[in-house]
Amino acid sequence: MNKLIKSFFALPIGLAVGFLAAFLHQANFEIFITLYWGFLFVLIFLVYSIRWSIRFAKTKLAAVFFVPGWFLSTYFLSTFTQAGDIVIANEMISKIYLGTAVILLGITAVWPIKN
């Protein structure tokens, strides 16, 4: 029962990570080419946060709560609001972020738990 209660903490963590990632994945700086530093930071942060959630709960059930939390916040921020605002636009970097994040979340969720 304790593992189940700890697993529920992964849902708000997934919501927060998805919200943060939606804004940061577009961060870049330009030297001679455009380097998307936010994209790499977000993917690394995504993997570490889901791994931390799984280690904290000591069960992979935390991934079952983390992934929908990330998905809900990502979906909410990629749809138009009444004011016409959208955070995750239909751009190539956003499509690459979403595809890569889904693959990494799937891989990380089934990765063995270390003691």
C-alpha positions in Angstrom: 0.0 0.0 0.0 2.9 2.3 0.7 4.2 1.9 -2.8 0.8 2.7 -4.3 0.6 6.0 -2.3 4.2 6.9 -3.3 3.3 6.2 -6.9 0.5 8.8 -6.9 3.2 11.4 -6.3 4.4 10.7 -9.9 1.2 12.3 -11.4 1.9 15.9 -10.2 5.5 15.4 -11.1 4.6 14.4 -14.6 2.2 17.4 -14.9 5.0 19.7 -13.7 7.6 18.2 -16.0 5.3 18.4 -19.0 4.4 22.0 -18.2 8.1 23.0 -17.9 9.1 21.0 -21.0 6.5 22.7 -23.1 8.1 26.0 -22.5 11.7 25.1 -22.5 12.0 22.7 -25.5 12.1 25.7 -27.8 15.0 27.5 -26.0 17.9 28.2 -28.2 20.9 30.3 -29.0 22.5 31.1 -32.2 26.3 31.2 -32.9 26.6 30.2 -36.5 23.7 27.8 -36.4 20.7 27.6 -34.1 21.4 25.3 -31.2 18.4 24.1 -29.2 19.9 23.7 -25.8 16.4 23.5 -24.2 15.5 20.4 -26.3 18.5 18.5 -24.8 17.9 19.8 -21.3 14.2 18.8 -21.4 14.9 15.3 -22.6 17.5 14.7 -20.0 15.3 16.1 -17.3 12.4 14.0 -18.5 14.4 10.8 -18.2 15.9 11.7 -14.8 12.5 12.7 -13.4 10.7 9.5 -14.4 13.6 7.4 -13.1 13.5 9.4 -9.8 9.8 8.7 -9.5 10.3 5.0 -10.1 13.1 4.8 -7.6 11.2 6.9 -5.0 8.1 4.6 -5.2 10.3 1.5 -5.6 7.8 0.2 -8.3 7.2 0.8 -12.0 3.7 1.8 -11.1 5.0 5.3 -10.8 5.6 5.3 -14.5 1.9 4.5 -15.0 1.1 7.8 -13.2 4.0 9.9 -14.5 3.3 9.3 -18.2 -0.4 10.4 -18.2 0.6 13.4 -16.1 3.2 14.4 -18.7 0.7 13.7 -21.6 -2.1 15.7 -20.0 0.0 18.8 -19.5 1.5 18.4 -23.0 -1.9 18.0 -24.6 -3.3 20.9 -22.7 -0.5 23.2 -23.8 -0.6 22.1 -27.5 -4.3 22.9 -28.0 -5.7 26.4 -28.8 -7.4 28.3 -26.0 -10.2 30.8 -26.3 -7.6 33.6 -26.6 -5.8 31.7 -29.4 -2.7 30.9 -27.3 -0.7 27.8 -27.9 2.6 26.8 -26.4 3.6 23.7 -28.4 3.2 24.9 -32.0 3.1 22.8 -35.2 6.8 23.2 -35.9 9.5 20.7 -36.7 11.3 21.0 -33.3 8.1 20.5 -31.4 7.3 17.3 -33.5 10.8 16.0 -32.9 10.4 16.8 -29.1 7.1 15.0 -28.8 8.3 11.9 -30.8 11.6 11.7 -28.9 9.9 12.2 -25.5 7.4 9.5 -26.1 10.1 7.0 -27.1 12.3 8.0 -24.2 9.4 7.7 -21.7 8.5 4.3 -23.0 12.1 3.1 -22.7 12.6 4.6 -19.3 9.4 3.3 -17.9 10.4 -0.4 -18.6 14.0 0.0 -17.6 15.0 -2.2 -14.7 14.9 -0.7 -11.2 18.3 -0.5 -9.5 18.5 -1.0 -5.8 
